[in-house]
Amino acid sequence: MPHNDPYSLATIRIKNLRLRTYIGIKEDEIQNQQDIIVNVVIRYAADRAVQFNQIDEALNYRTITKKLIAHVENGRFALLERLTRELLEIVMSHEQVQVADVEVDKPHALRFSDSVSVTLSAKR
């Protein structure tokens, strides 16, 4: 759906969503949950939300976040790439989303680094 109002292409950022899941390929990673950090950037045409000032016209980021949390907490993942792709698919399943980036960080995945992350993007 193309947007008409140049001032209403909205960017929603879900920052540092801290979750725990089973992620990795080593035996201790398969047996023990680890921390991950999810960051999501969503762009959508917010014309109707701006015009009508009603939640029903806006992209409900709370609904999206709840789906992301449930998917992470109830899943087991070998690779960051796979987890990131599945989270991106959840975000893109909402028709209002025009563009999305999902980044998943795995803190302390490498010695001497704060984290390792994978970012994937999609566009309609």
N, CA, C and O atoms as a Tinker XYZ file with bonds, in Angstrom:
   496  protein
     1  N      0.846000   -1.183000    0.000000    73     2
     2  CA     0.000000    0.000000    0.000000    64     1     3
     3  C      0.888000    1.242000    0.000000    63     2     4     5
     4  O      1.540000    1.510000    1.009000    81     3
     5  N      0.939000    1.989000   -1.059000    73     3     6
     6  CA     1.776000    3.180000   -1.095000    64     5     7
     7  C      1.238000    4.258000   -0.166000    63     6     8     9
     8  O      0.029000    4.397000    0.016000    81     7
     9  N      2.141000    5.001000    0.407000    73     7    10
    10  CA     1.708000    6.072000    1.309000    64     9    11
    11  C      1.582000    7.367000    0.528000    63    10    12    13
    12  O      2.327000    7.614000   -0.420000    81    11
    13  N      0.624000    8.192000    0.942000    73    11    14
    14  CA     0.367000    9.452000    0.253000    64    13    15
    15  C      0.992000   10.640000    0.966000    63    14    16    17
    16  O      1.413000   11.602000    0.324000    81    15
    17  N      1.051000   10.578000    2.263000    73    15    18
    18  CA     1.550000   11.681000    3.074000    64    17    19
    19  C      3.052000   11.488000    3.302000    63    18    20    21
    20  O      3.458000   10.526000    3.953000    81    19
    21  N      3.885000   12.401000    2.768000    73    19    22
    22  CA     5.329000   12.214000    2.917000    64    21    23
    23  C      5.803000   12.302000    4.366000    63    22    24    25
    24  O      6.930000   11.913000    4.673000    81    23
    25  N      4.952000   12.808000    5.259000    73    23    26
    26  CA     5.333000   12.944000    6.660000    64    25    27
    27  C      4.891000   11.765000    7.513000    63    26    28    29
    28  O      5.105000   11.776000    8.725000    81    27
    29  N      4.281000   10.748000    6.912000    73    27    30
    30  CA     3.747000    9.691000    7.756000    64    29    31
    31  C      4.321000    8.305000    7.453000    63    30    32    33
    32  O      3.678000    7.294000    7.735000    81    31
    33  N      5.518000    8.254000    6.883000    73    31    34
    34  CA     6.229000    6.986000    6.800000    64    33    35
    35  C      6.921000    6.816000    8.145000    63    34    36    37
    36  O      7.950000    7.437000    8.410000    81    35
    37  N      6.346000    5.970000    8.985000    73    35    38
    38  CA     6.802000    5.847000   10.371000    64    37    39
    39  C      7.900000    4.802000   10.501000    63    38    40    41
    40  O      7.928000    3.811000    9.772000    81    39
    41  N      8.801000    5.045000   11.442000    73    39    42
    42  CA     9.817000    4.076000   11.815000    64    41    43
    43  C      9.585000    3.692000   13.267000    63    42    44    45
    44  O      9.570000    4.544000   14.155000    81    43
    45  N      9.406000    2.400000   13.493000    73    43    46
    46  CA     9.270000    1.869000   14.846000    64    45    47
    47  C     10.552000    1.104000   15.145000    63    46    48    49
    48  O     11.009000    0.299000   14.334000    81    47
    49  N     11.121000    1.360000   16.303000    73    47    50
    50  CA    12.333000    0.646000   16.734000    64    49    51
    51  C     12.031000   -0.089000   18.035000    63    50    52    53
    52  O     11.641000    0.517000   19.033000    81    51
    53  N     12.215000   -1.383000   18.003000    73    51    54
    54  CA    12.137000   -2.193000   19.218000    64    53    55
    55  C     13.591000   -2.425000   19.611000    63    54    56    57
    56  O     14.326000   -3.132000   18.922000    81    55
    57  N     13.996000   -1.822000   20.726000    73    55    58
    58  CA    15.410000   -1.778000   21.085000    64    57    59
    59  C     15.737000   -2.714000   22.247000    63    58    60    61
    60  O     15.079000   -2.707000   23.287000    81    59
    61  N     16.763000   -3.509000   22.034000    73    59    62
    62  CA    17.354000   -4.334000   23.091000    64    61    63
    63  C     16.341000   -5.198000   23.830000    63    62    64    65
    64  O     16.260000   -5.175000   25.058000    81    63
    65  N     15.579000   -5.953000   23.067000    73    63    66
    66  CA    14.648000   -6.932000   23.631000    64    65    67
    67  C     15.492000   -8.099000   24.132000    63    66    68    69
    68  O     16.054000   -8.857000   23.342000    81    67
    69  N     15.573000   -8.231000   25.445000    73    67    70
    70  CA    16.471000   -9.222000   26.065000    64    69    71
    71  C     15.692000  -10.486000   26.395000    63    70    72    73
    72  O     14.766000  -10.481000   27.206000    81    71
    73  N     16.098000  -11.575000   25.735000    73    71    74
    74  CA    15.387000  -12.841000   25.875000    64    73    75
    75  C     16.378000  -13.972000   26.125000    63    74    76    77
    76  O     17.591000  -13.801000   26.008000    81    75
    77  N     15.822000  -15.137000   26.474000    73    75    78
    78  CA    16.639000  -16.337000   26.675000    64    77    79
    79  C     16.087000  -17.461000   25.811000    63    78    80    81
    80  O     14.875000  -17.649000   25.699000    81    79
    81  N     17.010000  -18.205000   25.203000    73    79    82
    82  CA    16.603000  -19.324000   24.359000    64    81    83
    83  C     17.750000  -20.311000   24.229000    63    82    84    85
    84  O     18.866000  -20.070000   24.688000    81    83
    85  N     17.444000  -21.415000   23.596000    73    83    86
    86  CA    18.475000  -22.389000   23.256000    64    85    87
    87  C     19.001000  -22.021000   21.877000    63    86    88    89
    88  O     18.267000  -22.077000   20.890000    81    87
    89  N     20.291000  -21.640000   21.811000    73    87    90
    90  CA    20.880000  -21.207000   20.545000    64    89    91
    91  C     22.322000  -21.686000   20.470000    63    90    92    93
    92  O     23.133000  -21.393000   21.349000    81    91
    93  N     22.629000  -22.418000   19.423000    73    91    94
    94  CA    24.005000  -22.849000   19.218000    64    93    95
    95  C     24.099000  -24.305000   18.819000    63    94    96    97
    96  O     23.094000  -25.008000   18.712000    81    95
    97  N     25.344000  -24.748000   18.599000    73    95    98
    98  CA    25.585000  -26.113000   18.127000    64    97    99
    99  C     26.435000  -26.933000   19.093000    63    98   100   101
   100  O     26.494000  -28.157000   18.970000    81    99
   101  N     27.088000  -26.286000   20.045000    73    99   102
   102  CA    27.890000  -27.028000   21.026000    64   101   103
   103  C     26.965000  -27.641000   22.075000    63   102   104   105
   104  O     25.868000  -27.140000   22.318000    81   103
   105  N     27.414000  -28.716000   22.685000    73   103   106
   106  CA    26.587000  -29.460000   23.637000    64   105   107
   107  C     26.066000  -28.574000   24.776000    63   106   108   109
   108  O     24.892000  -28.661000   25.137000    81   107
   109  N     26.927000  -27.727000   25.340000    73   107   110
   110  CA    26.468000  -26.862000   26.440000    64   109   111
   111  C     25.446000  -25.830000   25.946000    63   110   112   113
   112  O     24.583000  -25.405000   26.713000    81   111
   113  N     25.534000  -25.430000   24.688000    73   111   114
   114  CA    24.554000  -24.489000   24.126000    64   113   115
   115  C     23.206000  -25.173000   23.893000    63   114   116   117
   116  O     22.152000  -24.553000   24.039000    81   115
   117  N     23.252000  -26.436000   23.535000    73   115   118
   118  CA    22.025000  -27.197000   23.305000    64   117   119
   119  C     21.320000  -27.490000   24.635000    63   118   120   121
   120  O     20.092000  -27.567000   24.688000    81   119
   121  N     22.095000  -27.651000   25.691000    73   119   122
   122  CA    21.543000  -28.010000   27.010000    64   121   123
   123  C     21.109000  -26.808000   27.852000    63   122   124   125
   124  O     20.247000  -26.942000   28.721000    81   123
   125  N     21.695000  -25.645000   27.604000    73   123   126
   126  CA    21.462000  -24.477000   28.473000    64   125   127
   127  C     20.988000  -23.270000   27.674000    63   126   128   129
   128  O     21.530000  -22.952000   26.615000    81   127
   129  N     19.968000  -22.608000   28.202000    73   127   130
   130  CA    19.500000  -21.380000   27.554000    64   129   131
   131  C     20.569000  -20.300000   27.670000    63   130   132   133
   132  O     21.352000  -20.265000   28.620000    81   131
   133  N     20.572000  -19.428000   26.678000    73   131   134
   134  CA    21.509000  -18.309000   26.655000    64   133   135
   135  C     20.748000  -17.018000   26.414000    63   134   136   137
   136  O     19.623000  -17.018000   25.915000    81   135
   137  N     21.389000  -15.924000   26.780000    73   135   138
   138  CA    20.816000  -14.605000   26.518000    64   137   139
   139  C     20.987000  -14.261000   25.049000    63   138   140   141
   140  O     22.009000  -14.571000   24.437000    81   139
   141  N     19.979000  -13.619000   24.498000    73   139   142
   142  CA    20.098000  -12.983000   23.194000    64   141   143
   143  C     19.468000  -11.603000   23.298000    63   142   144   145
   144  O     18.664000  -11.339000   24.192000    81   143
   145  N     19.840000  -10.740000   22.384000    73   143   146
   146  CA    19.284000   -9.394000   22.334000    64   145   147
   147  C     18.754000   -9.174000   20.918000    63   146   148   149
   148  O     19.475000   -9.346000   19.935000    81   147
   149  N     17.487000   -8.792000   20.836000    73   147   150
   150  CA    16.836000   -8.592000   19.543000    64   149   151
   151  C     16.562000   -7.107000   19.346000    63   150   152   153
   152  O     16.034000   -6.437000   20.233000    81   151
   153  N     16.930000   -6.603000   18.172000    73   151   154
   154  CA    16.613000   -5.245000   17.770000    64   153   155
   155  C     15.864000   -5.318000   16.447000    63   154   156   157
   156  O     16.259000   -6.041000   15.532000    81   155
   157  N     14.774000   -4.556000   16.361000    73   155   158
   158  CA    13.932000   -4.574000   15.173000    64   157   159
   159  C     13.685000   -3.135000   14.733000    63   158   160   161
   160  O     13.403000   -2.264000   15.555000    81   159
   161  N     13.793000   -2.896000   13.435000    73   159   162
   162  CA    13.422000   -1.614000   12.845000    64   161   163
   163  C     12.341000   -1.908000   11.818000    63   162   164   165
   164  O     12.524000   -2.721000   10.912000    81   163
   165  N     11.210000   -1.229000   11.979000    73   163   166
   166  CA    10.053000   -1.431000   11.103000    64   165   167
   167  C      9.679000   -0.088000   10.496000    63   166   168   169
   168  O      9.597000    0.921000   11.197000    81   167
   169  N      9.453000   -0.084000    9.191000    73   167   170
   170  CA     8.945000    1.125000    8.527000    64   169   171
   171  C      7.601000    0.787000    7.919000    63   170   172   173
   172  O      7.446000   -0.217000    7.224000    81   171
   173  N      6.636000    1.642000    8.194000    73   171   174
   174  CA     5.294000    1.416000    7.647000    64   173   175
   175  C      4.612000    2.741000    7.373000    63   174   176   177
   176  O      4.925000    3.762000    7.986000    81   175
   177  N      3.675000    2.706000    6.441000    73   175   178
   178  CA     2.914000    3.903000    6.089000    64   177   179
   179  C      1.881000    4.157000    7.179000    63   178   180   181
   180  O      0.929000    3.392000    7.340000    81   179
   181  N      2.077000    5.225000    7.913000    73   179   182
   182  CA     1.230000    5.531000    9.068000    64   181   183
   183  C      0.180000    6.590000    8.754000    63   182   184   185
   184  O     -0.336000    7.236000    9.667000    81   183
   185  N     -0.142000    6.775000    7.478000    73   183   186
   186  CA    -1.100000    7.806000    7.067000    64   185   187
   187  C     -2.378000    7.757000    7.902000    63   186   188   189
   188  O     -2.797000    8.761000    8.478000    81   187
   189  N     -2.989000    6.571000    7.956000    73   187   190
   190  CA    -4.283000    6.443000    8.627000    64   189   191
   191  C     -4.145000    6.614000   10.142000    63   190   192   193
   192  O     -5.035000    7.174000   10.783000    81   191
   193  N     -3.053000    6.143000   10.711000    73   191   194
   194  CA    -2.835000    6.337000   12.145000    64   193   195
   195  C     -2.710000    7.830000   12.465000    63   194   196   197
   196  O     -3.271000    8.316000   13.446000    81   195
   197  N     -1.965000    8.544000   11.620000    73   195   198
   198  CA    -1.802000    9.986000   11.804000    64   197   199
   199  C     -3.136000   10.701000   11.606000    63   198   200   201
   200  O     -3.503000   11.574000   12.393000    81   199
   201  N     -3.847000   10.333000   10.568000    73   199   202
   202  CA    -5.108000   11.009000   10.235000    64   201   203
   203  C     -6.181000   10.785000   11.290000    63   202   204   205
   204  O     -6.845000   11.733000   11.709000    81   203
   205  N     -6.358000    9.541000   11.723000    73   203   206
   206  CA    -7.477000    9.211000   12.609000    64   205   207
   207  C     -7.109000    9.136000   14.090000    63   206   208   209
   208  O     -7.995000    9.150000   14.945000    81   207
   209  N     -5.816000    9.058000   14.405000    73   207   210
   210  CA    -5.369000    9.028000   15.796000    64   209   211
   211  C     -6.032000    7.889000   16.579000    63   210   212   213
   212  O     -6.421000    8.058000   17.735000    81   211
   213  N     -6.153000    6.731000   15.927000    73   211   214
   214  CA    -6.796000    5.551000   16.526000    64   213   215
   215  C     -5.841000    4.363000   16.470000    63   214   216   217
   216  O     -5.176000    4.144000   15.458000    81   215
   217  N     -5.776000    3.597000   17.556000    73   215   218
   218  CA    -4.886000    2.444000   17.621000    64   217   219
   219  C     -5.197000    1.424000   16.535000    63   218   220   221
   220  O     -4.292000    0.753000   16.038000    81   219
   221  N     -6.464000    1.299000   16.162000    73   219   222
   222  CA    -6.842000    0.332000   15.125000    64   221   223
   223  C     -6.222000    0.658000   13.767000    63   222   224   225
   224  O     -6.126000   -0.214000   12.904000    81   223
   225  N     -5.806000    1.895000   13.575000    73   223   226
   226  CA    -5.212000    2.319000   12.305000    64   225   227
   227  C     -3.684000    2.230000   12.325000    63   226   228   229
   228  O     -3.039000    2.390000   11.289000    81   227
   229  N     -3.112000    1.976000   13.493000    73   227   230
   230  CA    -1.656000    1.929000   13.638000    64   229   231
   231  C     -1.166000    0.484000   13.584000    63   230   232   233
   232  O     -1.941000   -0.452000   13.783000    81   231
   233  N      0.110000    0.317000   13.318000    73   231   234
   234  CA     0.737000   -0.989000   13.403000    64   233   235
   235  C      0.960000   -1.277000   14.881000    63   234   236   237
   236  O      1.614000   -0.499000   15.575000    81   235
   237  N      0.426000   -2.378000   15.358000    73   235   238
   238  CA     0.495000   -2.677000   16.781000    64   237   239
   239  C      1.811000   -3.377000   17.111000    63   238   240   241
   240  O      1.939000   -4.592000   16.958000    81   239
   241  N      2.787000   -2.590000   17.566000    73   239   242
   242  CA     4.106000   -3.151000   17.858000    64   241   243
   243  C      4.082000   -4.060000   19.081000    63   242   244   245
   244  O      4.946000   -4.926000   19.222000    81   243
   245  N      3.111000   -3.877000   19.962000    73   243   246
   246  CA     2.994000   -4.766000   21.122000    64   245   247
   247  C      2.652000   -6.193000   20.671000    63   246   248   249
   248  O      3.230000   -7.159000   21.169000    81   247
   249  N      1.719000   -6.317000   19.737000    73   247   250
   250  CA     1.346000   -7.628000   19.197000    64   249   251
   251  C      2.548000   -8.301000   18.545000    63   250   252   253
   252  O      2.797000   -9.487000   18.761000    81   251
   253  N      3.293000   -7.536000   17.745000    73   251   254
   254  CA     4.483000   -8.083000   17.083000    64   253   255
   255  C      5.497000   -8.539000   18.119000    63   254   256   257
   256  O      6.055000   -9.630000   18.001000    81   255
   257  N      5.740000   -7.719000   19.127000    73   255   258
   258  CA     6.728000   -8.053000   20.154000    64   257   259
   259  C      6.343000   -9.310000   20.919000    63   258   260   261
   260  O      7.202000  -10.142000   21.208000    81   259
   261  N      5.069000   -9.461000   21.251000    73   259   262
   262  CA     4.614000  -10.668000   21.948000    64   261   263
   263  C      4.865000  -11.911000   21.113000    63   262   264   265
   264  O      5.264000  -12.943000   21.652000    81   263
   265  N      4.639000  -11.831000   19.797000    73   263   266
   266  CA     4.896000  -12.968000   18.908000    64   265   267
   267  C      6.386000  -13.286000   18.854000    63   266   268   269
   268  O      6.772000  -14.455000   18.856000    81   267
   269  N      7.225000  -12.255000   18.805000    73   267   270
   270  CA     8.673000  -12.468000   18.787000    64   269   271
   271  C      9.137000  -13.152000   20.071000    63   270   272   273
   272  O      9.917000  -14.103000   20.028000    81   271
   273  N      8.657000  -12.665000   21.205000    73   271   274
   274  CA     9.041000  -13.241000   22.503000    64   273   275
   275  C      8.630000  -14.710000   22.574000    63   274   276   277
   276  O      9.439000  -15.559000   22.947000    81   275
   277  N      7.402000  -15.014000   22.225000    73   275   278
   278  CA     6.913000  -16.402000   22.292000    64   277   279
   279  C      7.747000  -17.304000   21.385000    63   278   280   281
   280  O      8.089000  -18.422000   21.769000    81   279
   281  N      8.075000  -16.827000   20.191000    73   279   282
   282  CA     8.838000  -17.648000   19.254000    64   281   283
   283  C     10.232000  -17.950000   19.804000    63   282   284   285
   284  O     10.703000  -19.085000   19.725000    81   283
   285  N     10.880000  -16.944000   20.353000    73   283   286
   286  CA    12.230000  -17.128000   20.896000    64   285   287
   287  C     12.196000  -18.043000   22.120000    63   286   288   289
   288  O     12.976000  -18.991000   22.209000    81   287
   289  N     11.302000  -17.762000   23.052000    73   287   290
   290  CA    11.292000  -18.506000   24.313000    64   289   291
   291  C     10.845000  -19.955000   24.144000    63   290   292   293
   292  O     11.215000  -20.806000   24.953000    81   291
   293  N     10.060000  -20.253000   23.115000    73   291   294
   294  CA     9.563000  -21.614000   22.914000    64   293   295
   295  C     10.360000  -22.397000   21.876000    63   294   296   297
   296  O      9.998000  -23.526000   21.545000    81   295
   297  N     11.432000  -21.817000   21.364000    73   295   298
   298  CA    12.163000  -22.462000   20.285000    64   297   299
   299  C     13.542000  -22.941000   20.680000    63   298   300   301
   300  O     14.057000  -22.649000   21.759000    81   299
   301  N     14.121000  -23.696000   19.747000    73   299   302
   302  CA    15.513000  -24.141000   19.827000    64   301   303
   303  C     16.130000  -23.873000   18.466000    63   302   304   305
   304  O     15.547000  -24.214000   17.436000    81   303
   305  N     17.299000  -23.265000   18.458000    73   303   306
   306  CA    17.900000  -22.818000   17.214000    64   305   307
   307  C     19.375000  -23.190000   17.181000    63   306   308   309
   308  O     20.093000  -23.005000   18.164000    81   307
   309  N     19.822000  -23.714000   16.044000    73   307   310
   310  CA    21.235000  -24.017000   15.881000    64   309   311
   311  C     22.012000  -22.757000   15.487000    63   310   312   313
   312  O     23.102000  -22.496000   15.996000    81   311
   313  N     21.423000  -21.982000   14.566000    73   311   314
   314  CA    22.149000  -20.848000   13.998000    64   313   315
   315  C     21.433000  -19.514000   14.226000    63   314   316   317
   316  O     20.205000  -19.431000   14.192000    81   315
   317  N     22.228000  -18.488000   14.456000    73   315   318
   318  CA    21.681000  -17.129000   14.569000    64   317   319
   319  C     20.957000  -16.733000   13.286000    63   318   320   321
   320  O     19.930000  -16.056000   13.335000    81   319
   321  N     21.484000  -17.149000   12.146000    73   319   322
   322  CA    20.862000  -16.802000   10.868000    64   321   323
   323  C     19.429000  -17.314000   10.787000    63   322   324   325
   324  O     18.532000  -16.613000   10.319000    81   323
   325  N     19.225000  -18.552000   11.251000    73   323   326
   326  CA    17.884000  -19.145000   11.191000    64   325   327
   327  C     16.923000  -18.419000   12.124000    63   326   328   329
   328  O     15.804000  -18.091000   11.730000    81   327
   329  N     17.351000  -18.167000   13.355000    73   327   330
   330  CA    16.521000  -17.444000   14.312000    64   329   331
   331  C     16.171000  -16.057000   13.769000    63   330   332   333
   332  O     15.016000  -15.635000   13.839000    81   331
   333  N     17.156000  -15.356000   13.233000    73   331   334
   334  CA    16.929000  -14.010000   12.704000    64   333   335
   335  C     15.919000  -14.050000   11.568000    63   334   336   337
   336  O     15.032000  -13.199000   11.501000    81   335
   337  N     16.042000  -15.025000   10.673000    73   335   338
   338  CA    15.113000  -15.153000    9.542000    64   337   339
   339  C     13.687000  -15.399000   10.034000    63   338   340   341
   340  O     12.741000  -14.795000    9.529000    81   339
   341  N     13.535000  -16.284000   11.017000    73   339   342
   342  CA    12.198000  -16.587000   11.530000    64   341   343
   343  C     11.563000  -15.368000   12.187000    63   342   344   345
   344  O     10.360000  -15.148000   12.050000    81   343
   345  N     12.354000  -14.580000   12.894000    73   343   346
   346  CA    11.824000  -13.361000   13.516000    64   345   347
   347  C     11.444000  -12.337000   12.453000    63   346   348   349
   348  O     10.428000  -11.654000   12.583000    81   347
   349  N     12.256000  -12.228000   11.402000    73   347   350
   350  CA    11.937000  -11.322000   10.304000    64   349   351
   351  C     10.629000  -11.735000    9.628000    63   350   352   353
   352  O      9.825000  -10.880000    9.258000    81   351
   353  N     10.419000  -13.027000    9.468000    73   351   354
   354  CA     9.170000  -13.510000    8.868000    64   353   355
   355  C      7.956000  -13.127000    9.720000    63   354   356   357
   356  O      6.904000  -12.783000    9.181000    81   355
   357  N      8.099000  -13.185000   11.030000    73   355   358
   358  CA     7.006000  -12.772000   11.921000    64   357   359
   359  C      6.680000  -11.296000   11.702000    63   358   360   361
   360  O      5.512000  -10.925000   11.587000    81   359
   361  N      7.707000  -10.461000   11.646000    73   359   362
   362  CA     7.495000   -9.025000   11.440000    64   361   363
   363  C      6.838000   -8.776000   10.084000    63   362   364   365
   364  O      5.884000   -8.004000    9.989000    81   363
   365  N      7.340000   -9.422000    9.041000    73   363   366
   366  CA     6.834000   -9.190000    7.685000    64   365   367
   367  C      5.456000   -9.802000    7.458000    63   366   368   369
   368  O      4.805000   -9.492000    6.461000    81   367
   369  N      5.005000  -10.658000    8.357000    73   367   370
   370  CA     3.669000  -11.244000    8.205000    64   369   371
   371  C      2.570000  -10.197000    8.399000    63   370   372   373
   372  O      1.410000  -10.449000    8.075000    81   371
   373  N      2.923000   -9.048000    8.915000    73   371   374
   374  CA     1.979000   -7.942000    9.086000    64   373   375
   375  C      2.001000   -7.104000    7.809000    63   374   376   377
   376  O      3.028000   -6.518000    7.463000    81   375
   377  N      0.884000   -7.050000    7.120000    73   375   378
   378  CA     0.816000   -6.441000    5.796000    64   377   379
   379  C      1.197000   -4.968000    5.757000    63   378   380   381
   380  O      1.650000   -4.478000    4.722000    81   379
   381  N      1.023000   -4.256000    6.864000    73   379   382
   382  CA     1.353000   -2.826000    6.879000    64   381   383
   383  C      2.857000   -2.577000    6.785000    63   382   384   385
   384  O      3.282000   -1.503000    6.360000    81   383
   385  N      3.667000   -3.569000    7.181000    73   383   386
   386  CA     5.123000   -3.393000    7.204000    64   385   387
   387  C      5.648000   -3.287000    5.777000    63   386   388   389
   388  O      5.409000   -4.163000    4.946000    81   387
   389  N      6.361000   -2.210000    5.509000    73   387   390
   390  CA     6.971000   -1.999000    4.193000    64   389   391
   391  C      8.413000   -2.506000    4.152000    63   390   392   393
   392  O      8.834000   -3.154000    3.194000    81   391
   393  N      9.158000   -2.195000    5.213000    73   391   394
   394  CA    10.569000   -2.552000    5.305000    64   393   395
   395  C     10.850000   -2.945000    6.749000    63   394   396   397
   396  O     10.326000   -2.337000    7.683000    81   395
   397  N     11.685000   -3.970000    6.924000    73   395   398
   398  CA    12.044000   -4.366000    8.289000    64   397   399
   399  C     13.481000   -4.866000    8.331000    63   398   400   401
   400  O     13.969000   -5.487000    7.387000    81   399
   401  N     14.142000   -4.584000    9.440000    73   399   402
   402  CA    15.465000   -5.121000    9.747000    64   401   403
   403  C     15.360000   -5.794000   11.105000    63   402   404   405
   404  O     14.799000   -5.228000   12.043000    81   403
   405  N     15.896000   -6.993000   11.209000    73   403   406
   406  CA    15.950000   -7.685000   12.493000    64   405   407
   407  C     17.398000   -8.053000   12.752000    63   406   408   409
   408  O     18.063000   -8.646000   11.902000    81   407
   409  N     17.881000   -7.694000   13.939000    73   407   410
   410  CA    19.237000   -8.034000   14.370000    64   409   411
   411  C     19.137000   -8.861000   15.638000    63   410   412   413
   412  O     18.420000   -8.500000   16.572000    81   411
   413  N     19.859000   -9.972000   15.666000    73   411   414
   414  CA    19.921000  -10.805000   16.865000    64   413   415
   415  C     21.376000  -10.873000   17.312000    63   414   416   417
   416  O     22.256000  -11.300000   16.566000    81   415
   417  N     21.604000  -10.440000   18.548000    73   415   418
   418  CA    22.930000  -10.483000   19.167000    64   417   419
   419  C     23.019000  -11.672000   20.100000    63   418   420   421
   420  O     22.070000  -11.986000   20.818000    81   419
   421  N     24.157000  -12.325000   20.084000    73   419   422
   422  CA    24.459000  -13.390000   21.037000    64   421   423
   423  C     25.661000  -12.910000   21.857000    63   422   424   425
   424  O     26.808000  -13.033000   21.428000    81   423
   425  N     25.374000  -12.356000   23.055000    73   423   426
   426  CA    26.470000  -11.831000   23.884000    64   425   427
   427  C     27.484000  -12.917000   24.247000    63   426   428   429
   428  O     27.126000  -14.064000   24.511000    81   427
   429  N     28.746000  -12.526000   24.251000    73   427   430
   430  CA    29.846000  -13.389000   24.688000    64   429   431
   431  C     29.997000  -14.651000   23.833000    63   430   432   433
   432  O     30.493000  -15.671000   24.312000    81   431
   433  N     29.570000  -14.580000   22.576000    73   431   434
   434  CA    29.701000  -15.734000   21.684000    64   433   435
   435  C     31.161000  -15.988000   21.315000    63   434   436   437
   436  O     31.555000  -17.122000   21.043000    81   435
   437  N     31.947000  -14.935000   21.309000    73   435   438
   438  CA    33.373000  -15.057000   21.014000    64   437   439
   439  C     34.193000  -14.446000   22.138000    63   438   440   441
   440  O     33.833000  -13.416000   22.709000    81   439
   441  N     35.271000  -15.089000   22.432000    73   439   442
   442  CA    36.198000  -14.545000   23.408000    64   441   443
   443  C     36.697000  -13.189000   22.918000    63   442   444   445
   444  O     36.970000  -13.017000   21.730000    81   443
   445  N     36.811000  -12.253000   23.809000    73   443   446
   446  CA    37.308000  -10.910000   23.545000    64   445   447
   447  C     36.322000  -10.011000   22.806000    63   446   448   449
   448  O     36.681000   -8.893000   22.433000    81   447
   449  N     35.079000  -10.472000   22.583000    73   447   450
   450  CA    34.097000   -9.598000   21.935000    64   449   451
   451  C     32.856000   -9.483000   22.818000    63   450   452   453
   452  O     32.543000  -10.389000   23.589000    81   451
   453  N     32.160000   -8.366000   22.695000    73   451   454
   454  CA    30.926000   -8.178000   23.449000    64   453   455
   455  C     29.842000   -9.123000   22.959000    63   454   456   457
   456  O     29.100000   -9.697000   23.756000    81   455
   457  N     29.753000   -9.284000   21.637000    73   455   458
   458  CA    28.720000  -10.152000   21.084000    64   457   459
   459  C     29.004000  -10.426000   19.616000    63   458   460   461
   460  O     29.889000   -9.830000   19.002000    81   459
   461  N     28.221000  -11.345000   19.082000    73   459   462
   462  CA    28.170000  -11.592000   17.641000    64   461   463
   463  C     26.719000  -11.393000   17.256000    63   462   464   465
   464  O     25.819000  -11.819000   17.979000    81   463
   465  N     26.480000  -10.740000   16.106000    73   463   466
   466  CA    25.104000  -10.536000   15.692000    64   465   467
   467  C     24.930000  -10.853000   14.215000    63   466   468   469
   468  O     25.877000  -10.835000   13.429000    81   467
   469  N     23.678000  -11.145000   13.872000    73   467   470
   470  CA    23.271000  -11.332000   12.483000    64   469   471
   471  C     22.102000  -10.387000   12.247000    63   470   472   473
   472  O     21.197000  -10.287000   13.076000    81   471
   473  N     22.127000   -9.696000   11.114000    73   471   474
   474  CA    21.037000   -8.807000   10.726000    64   473   475
   475  C     20.520000   -9.253000    9.361000    63   474   476   477
   476  O     21.295000   -9.505000    8.439000    81   475
   477  N     19.205000   -9.344000    9.252000    73   475   478
   478  CA    18.551000   -9.625000    7.979000    64   477   479
   479  C     17.501000   -8.554000    7.722000    63   478   480   481
   480  O     16.931000   -7.991000    8.657000    81   479
   481  N     17.249000   -8.279000    6.441000    73   479   482
   482  CA    16.309000   -7.240000    6.046000    64   481   483
   483  C     15.328000   -7.783000    5.020000    63   482   484   485
   484  O     15.630000   -8.718000    4.280000    81   483
   485  N     14.156000   -7.181000    4.991000    73   483   486
   486  CA    13.158000   -7.511000    3.970000    64   485   487
   487  C     12.431000   -6.245000    3.577000    63   486   488   489
   488  O     12.330000   -5.293000    4.351000    81   487
   489  N     11.920000   -6.255000    2.337000    73   487   490
   490  CA    11.209000   -5.093000    1.801000    64   489   491
   491  C     10.072000   -5.584000    0.908000    63   490   492   493
   492  O     10.235000   -6.556000    0.171000    81   491
   493  N      8.926000   -4.914000    0.974000    73   491   494
   494  CA     7.817000   -5.231000    0.078000    64   493   495
   495  C      7.974000   -4.480000   -1.225000    63   494   496
   496  O      7.137000   -4.612000   -2.118000    81   495
